[in-house]
């Protein structure tokens, strides 16, 4: 089965979001966030065609706009830039 490899920035973003949620919501919410994120990565590994390759870079836009209507939060940018390979 293919695997999804998270870039260092993606791992950092997941940790930062977990800590934020644990501090500002509760630990159960933070745990649920990580569980859902990991389930998404498993699904992307199984069916990489559901993802979308993008050459988007936050530095490529000077007008502050975002691609495809998505928020340009660090977690979204970096976690969706994972790669799936047949290992």
ZIQUIUR-V568828 format. One record per residue. N is the residue number from 1. PHI is phi in whole degrees, 0 to 359 (none if undefined). Layout:
BEGIN
n	phi
N	PHI
N	PHI
END
This chain:
BEGIN
n	phi
1	none
2	300
3	238
4	258
5	256
6	276
7	291
8	303
9	296
10	294
11	298
12	299
13	297
14	298
15	295
16	299
17	293
18	300
19	299
20	302
21	296
22	297
23	281
24	254
25	238
26	195
27	295
28	298
29	296
30	298
31	298
32	297
33	302
34	295
35	299
36	295
37	297
38	296
39	296
40	295
41	295
42	298
43	295
44	296
45	294
46	291
47	226
48	299
49	292
50	283
51	275
52	225
53	287
54	218
55	262
56	303
57	228
58	300
59	277
60	280
61	246
62	255
63	266
64	80
65	281
66	238
67	279
68	53
69	76
70	273
71	292
72	266
73	291
74	305
75	296
76	294
77	300
78	276
79	288
80	276
81	259
82	284
83	240
84	251
85	226
86	274
87	259
END
